Structure formats: C-alpha cells, structure tokens
Amino acid sequence: MGFVAPTIEAWTQRCNEGEVNDMDDEMSAKLDPSTGLTCISCRVVFANSEVQRDHYRCDWHRYNLKRKVADLPPITADQFQQKVLSYRDKAAEKEAAASRRSFCVVCNKQFRSINAYDNHLNSKRHKENEAKSRSAVSEKVSATNVLLEHPVPKKPDQQVDNIIDKVDAAVERETEDDGSEGWATVQSSDDEEEEYDESSGIPVTSCLFCLSPSATLEANLAHMSRIHGFFLPDAEFCADVEGMLHYLGLKVGSGNMCLWCNERRRRFRSLDACQKHMRDKAHCRVAHEGDAMLDYDEFYDYSSMYAEGEEESEANDILIEDGYSLILPSGTRIGHRSLMRYYRQHLKPVSEEAGKVKSREATNKLIGQYRAIGWTGTTGALAIQKAKDIRFMRRLNSKQWLKLGIASNKLFRSKGRSDQ
C-alpha cells in the first residue's frame, strides 16, 4: 500500500522537534486502560485528556485510521516517522529529477525527462548525427595534423591562420546543419506540379470511375453524368473540355488520386482502390472550391464575367526562358543549333480560332446534355464571385512566381513563339 501523508511539512517539523517521540513515550507507558483515555486505532493509552485530544488531531492517528479501513494493522509513532522521512526524501529526488532537463548537444534538442532522453539516445537519427559529428571532428583533427607535420615559415603565418579558420568554419557549418536536423520540419510543397505518366492515364473516351469505353467524348460525359452523377464544374465557362478530361484522367489513372479529396494530396495504392473509393464515398465529382480551383485554372475562362475595363492576368501564359533561344533587338528569335531538327519541321498550322470554335461546340453539347437532366449551372452573383476569386488567386500565384524567380535569379521571362 502506497503512503501519502496529508500534511508532510507539519509532521516533519514535529518529528524534528522530537514532539512525536515524546508523545510515543508518554502514550506507550504502562498506564491504566480503565481510565478510558485510549485510542483503539493506534492501540495506545494516554495520561490525560489533553494528550488524547492532541493525538486525535495528529497525522499519525489519521494514517492509522486509513490503515484500519484497509484492514491493515496500526503502526507505531517511530515507524510513521520513518515513513514520513523516507517519503520526503523520495519527493525531493523526484522533484529534482523533474526539474533537471536533459540536453543532447549532437542533435541540439532539449528533453523534459530522462526517459525521453534515453529513448532519443537509442534512436536512429541521433546515431546518424553522432556519426556525422565524429567524422567532422576527425576531419578537423586530420587537417590540424597536416598543418603541424608541414610547418611553414613565420612570414605566411597569416595564410595558415586563414586555412585553419576556413576549416573551423566548415566544421562549424556542418555541425550546425547536423544539429538543426532535429528542429527542422520537412513540409511538402503543394505548389509543386504533379508529374504523371501519360501512358497510365485514362483516355477521354473512357469513364473515370468504371473504365467503361464510349464512342466519343460526349458519349463518355453522358455516361458519367447518368451512371455516376458526374458533372464538370462551371461547364459554361470551361474553354477546353477535352483538356480538362485528359487532366482528370491523368490524376485518376496515373496519380491514383480522388477528384474530391484533391486538397489532401492522398494517393491510393491502385487505380481500382481509387475508383472504389470515389464510388463508395460519392466522390464522383470535382473539387472546384478554394485552392483546388488553381489546378484547373488553365481549362476555364471567366473573362465574360469581368466588369468593363478589367483584364484577366496572363501570368500563366508566360514561359520561363530555357536558354535555348535568344530574342534579338529587332524581335527575331534565333534558336540553338542542337534544336535544328525541330526548327526545320513544317507542321500544318492550326488556327487558334478553329480550336476555340471546336472547343466551344464541345462545351455547348455538354451543356445541352447537362440541362436535359436538370442541371442549372453557376449563374448570377455566385459566378461573378467565383470569377473574382479566380482572378485574385492568379495574381497571388504570379506574386509567388516572382518571389521564386528572385530567389533563383531567373527574372527574364518570355512568351515563347507566336504559334505556341
């Protein structure tokens, strides 16, 4: 049974003053129990009523009462005093251990308890940092030994000091880098573009959720809307339906990502698991709110919803110069000789207007299919607000690209060739 004293300070003070021992000697004397001045719980006899009242107020009597409830025999005053002193020593040790914090110099980490510090010493990260620290120290010692084995005249002492300072600085940087590993938090950047395997993507004529083939893109969209309840968000503003479906096919087929759980960047182990998740969780839809709108920004055109005099930012159409071409002051672009085989090609020109007309026809067919089954679309103030949100996020994204360009010392940008 563990012992917890109610008032340790008061009882310890009384023990130090010898009051408990005097009380024990007085009560343990051979007195007459017939006087009625006894304590059944402590099995002692008192000389007078005043001593009896003091005994009932002491911690020793309370402790024996608790032992009596627990069906344990009472203890004497000496035994109780020993328990109080031992508990005081244990409490002091525990408090000292709690106040003492362990610090790992190698990993530059601080721990609140000894157990956590011992577990850290056995961790893989600590052992790796310790090995790196030892190698850095050995390199420093070897460099110092080389300088000692090959002394130089007094005149170039300054050069030797510079070399030693460089070695010390390098070792210090390595030690700081190793020590900062325990504090650094590795975070994956959501702005990095996902790279998908084109060969694993789902074709635009196949269903994204059950891989059922269709004859045309329009038939595939009709199947997905009728069977799975899939609708392209803001279809009336979708400028490239085929490109949108191609990108969604890459995300599902190659990336094994749910279209609705896109913000979590969650990947499934297989395409079948991803499709089952979307069907079972009713996630056969595209997340087009918040940051997820930037993923499909290039396939939409909200320019018709802008007020007069407002122009949409074209920051996304700007390409970073790759170093394989040069623009002369006259405006002529010259390419690198390694790309001569590509510049000599004579491809059939594709009219930009023809492409827009074809995409517009596909969008109109899609909207007609959606409206036939009761789809209304996004109109009014909601569409205007979404257009403003898209424009604001594009501006914010362009500012982030500017910061990245300044950090990478790549500020020169080009719009590319006229046919791109």
N, C-alpha and C positions, 0 to 999 in steps of 0.2 A: 504493500500500500504506500503510495507516494505521500509525502508530508508537505503541507503548505501552511505555514504559520500565518495567522491573521495579522498580527502586528509584530513584525520581527524586530523593528528598531526599539520599541518599548521593552520587549522581553530581553533583548540583548543588553540593553542598558541596565536592566535589573540583574541580569546574570553577572555583568561586570562589577556591579556594586556589591555582590555577594548576598543580595536580599533573598534570592531563591534558595541558596544553600542554608541560610539561617532559618528560612521558613520550613525547609525539609527537615532540618534537625529538630526544630521545635515540634513539628507535627508527627515525626517518627518516634518521638519519645514515648516511653511507656506510661500513657495516660489512661484514665478510666473511661471506657466507651459508654458507661452508663450515664454520663453527663449529657449525652445527646449531641455533643459538638463534634460530629464526624462528617466525612464525605464518602459516600458509598462508591462513587465513580472512581475516586482516586485511592480509596482504602486507607485513609489517614484519620487521625484523631487530633483535635485542636485543644489548646489550653484554655482559650476563652472565645467569646462570640466575635470579638473584633477580628481576630486572626481568621476565623471561619468566613466572615464577610469578605475579607481581602482575598481569601483563596477562591471564592466563587467568582471574583472579578478578574482573576489572572488567566493567562493564555494556557497554562498547564492544565487547569480544570476544563477549559473548553476543548482542548485537544483530547483529553481522556473521555469526554462526553461523545465526541465523534468516533473514537475507537469503540466505545460501548455500543453505539448504533451499528457499527460494522462488525459486531461480535468479536472484538479483539480485547485482550486483557489490558489493564492500565499500565502505565509506565511511571517510574519514579521521577522526581524532580531532576536528579543528575542525568538520567537518560534523556529527558526532554531538553535539558541544557545542551547536551552533546548534539542532539538533532538540530537545534537552533543554530549552533556554531557551524556545523557542517553545511547546513543549508545556506548560511551566509557566505561561506567560502565558495560554494558552487555557484551561487548567484553572482558573486564578484567575478569569478572566472568566465561565466557565460557573458556577462556584460562587457568584460574586456575583449573577449573573442568577437562579440558583435560589433564593438567599436573599432576593432582592428580590421582594416580593409587590405586585401592583397592586391598587389600591382604587378603586372607582367611587363617587364622592360622590353622584351623582344617584340611583343605584339602591341605594345603601347595601349594596354587595356587595364581597366580597374574593376575589381570584383568585390562584392559586398560580403561574401562569406568564404570560408576556407574550402568548403566542399566544391563550390563553383570554381575556385582557383585550381583545385586538384583535378577536376574534370577537364579544365582548359589545358592543363599541362599534358594530359593524355590525348588531346585532340590532334587531328592530322594537320590542321592549319598551323598550330603552334610549333609542331615538329618541323614543318617546312620553313617557317620563318626563322627558327633556330638554326637550321642548316644553312640558310642564306646568310644569316648574321655571322656564323662561324667562317663561311667562305670569304665574306667581305673582310673580316678581321685578318684572316690568313693572307689575303692579297695585300693588305696594308703592311703586315709584318714582312712579307717577302719583298715588297718594294723598299721598305726601310733597310732590310739586309743587303739588298743590291747596292744601295747608296753607301752603306757602311763598308762593303767589300771593295768598292772602287772609289776611294777618296779623290777629291778634286782640290786644286789649289784654292787658296783663300780668296782669290780675286772673283771667281764665279760663285761665291757662296750664295749670292742673291738668286742665281739660277736654281741652285739646289733647293733653296727655301721655296721657290715658286713651284718646283716639281712636287715637293712634299705637301705644300698647300693644296695643289691640284688633286693629289692622291687622297688627302684627308677630305677634301670637298666631295670627291666622287664617292668615297666610302660613306660619308655622312648622308649624301643623297640617297644611296642605296638603302641605308638603314632607315631613313625617314620613309622611303617608299614601302619598305617591308613593314614598318610599324603602322603605316596608315592603312594597310590592308584590313586590319580588324575593325577600322572605323568606317571605311568606305561602304556605301550601299550601291550595289550594281542594279541599275534600273534599265529596263529595255525601252528604247525609244519607240514611241508609237508613230513617229513621223517617218520612220524608215519604210520605204516601199517594199512590199512583199514581192518576192521573186517566185513565179510559178512556172511549172513545166508545161509548155504548150501541148505536148503530146498527151498529157494526162487530163487535159481539160475536157469538159462536157461540150459537145457540139451545140450550136444554136438551134438545131432541129431535134434535139433530144431533151426529154424532161429532166429538170434539175433534181427532182425528188424521187423518181422511179425509173429513170433512163428509158422511158418509152419513146421509140423513134416516131417522128412525124415527117410528112412530105415536105412541108415548108415551115418557115419561121412563124408565120401567122397561125398555122395549124398547131404548132407546138405551144404558142401562147394561149390559144383557145383551150387546149387540153389542160394546161397547168391551172388556168383560171376555173375551169369547170370541175376538175377532179380534186385539185389541191387548194383551191381558193387563192391562187397566187395572182397578184396584181402588181404591175410596175408602179411605183410611187410617182405621182405627178406626171402621168403619162402624157398629158397635153403639152408639157414642157420638155419632154425627152427628145433631144435632137438626133440621137444615134441609138436606135433601138437594138440594132444588130450588135453594135459595140458593147452596149450595156449587157446583153445576154451573153456575149462572149466573155466579158469580165466576170460575170456571175458564175459561168461555167468553170472558169479557172479557179475561182475561190472555192467552189464546192468540189470539183473533180480533182484538182491538183493540190489545193491547200487544205482540203477536208475541214472546212470552216462553215459554221452555221451562219446563215444570212441574217438572222435576227440577233444572235449573240455576237455580232461582229465587234462590238466595243470591248469585249473581254479578250479578244485575240485567242480564243480557245480552239485548239485543233483536236480532231478525233483521230483515232488510230487507223481508221479505214474509211473509204467512201461509203460503204454500206452502213457503218455505225453513224456517220454524219447524217445520211438520209433518213435513217430510222429515228434519229433524234428530232429532226425537223418535222417529220410526220406525226410522231407521238406527242410532241410538245406544242403542236400547232404553230410551229415557227416557219411555215411556208410563206414567208413574207420578207421584205427587205427593210432593214432598219434605215430610215431616212430622216433621223432627228439628231440634233446636236452635232458632235464631231463626226458622226458617221456620214454626214452629207458631203464631206470633203472627198470621200472615197469615190463617189460617183459624180463629182462636180463636172468633169470633162464631158459627160454624156448629156448634160442638161443645159438649157438656155432659157434664162429668166429675163432676158433683155426686154421682152414685151411688157413686163410688169414694172419696169423702172419709170420714174417720172421724167418729164421732158427736161432735157439738159443734163441728165445723169448718164454717164457712160460706164459700162462694165469694165473692170480692170482686166487687162490682157496679160497679167504677170505669168499665168500658167502657160501661155504660148511661147514665152521667151525661153530659148535654149541656152545652156551654158556652153561657151566656146570650148571645143575639144582640142584645139591646137593643130588640126589637120587642114585648116583653111585660113585664108587671110583676105581681108577686105581692103582694097586699095582706096586712096582718096577719091578716085572717080566713082566709086561704088561697085566696081567689078570685083567679083570673088574669084580667087585662084585657089586651087586645091593642091594637096600633097601628091607627089608623084607615085606614092605607094597605092593611091586610090584611083590610078589612071584607068584601070579596067572598068570601074564603075562609072566614071565620067564619060566614057566612050559609049555607054549604052544609050540606045534610042528607044525609050519606052513610050507606049501610047499615052498621050496626055489625057488626064482625067479632069474633066471640068468640075470645078468646085460647086458651081450652081447645080450641075446634074446630080452630084452626090447629095446635095441638100434636098433637091426635089424628090429623089428616091427615098431618102430617109423620112421626108415629110409624108410621102404616100404610105410608108410602112406605119408611121405613127397614127395617121388618120384611120387606117384599117384597124389598128389596135384599139383606138378609142371607140370606134364603132362596135367592136366586139364587146368591149367592157360595158358600154352603155346599153347594149342589148340585154345584159344580165343584171341591170340595175345599178351600175357604177355611176357616180356623180362627179368624182374628181375634186380637185382643190381649186376653189374659186374665191373671189371676194377678198376680204381683208386678210384671210389666212394665207392666200397665195402671195399677196403683197408683202406680208411679214416674213414669209419664208424666203422670198427673193432678197429682202434686205439682209436677212441672216446670212444667206449665201455670199452676198457681196462683202459683208463685214468679215466673214471668215476668210475670204480670198485676200482681203487687204492684210489681215493678221498673218496669213500664211506667207504673203510676199515680204512682210517685215522680218519674219523668221528666216526666210531665204537670204535676205540682205545681211542679217547678223551672221549667218553661216558663211556667206561669201566674204565678209570682212575678216572673220576668224581664219578662213582658209586662204586669204589673199587672192580670191578669184572674184573680182568685181566686174570684169569685162564680160558682157553678155551680148548675144546676137540672136536675131530672129530666124536665122537659117536661110536656106534657099527659098526662092519665091514659090516653088512648086511644093514645098513641104507644108 
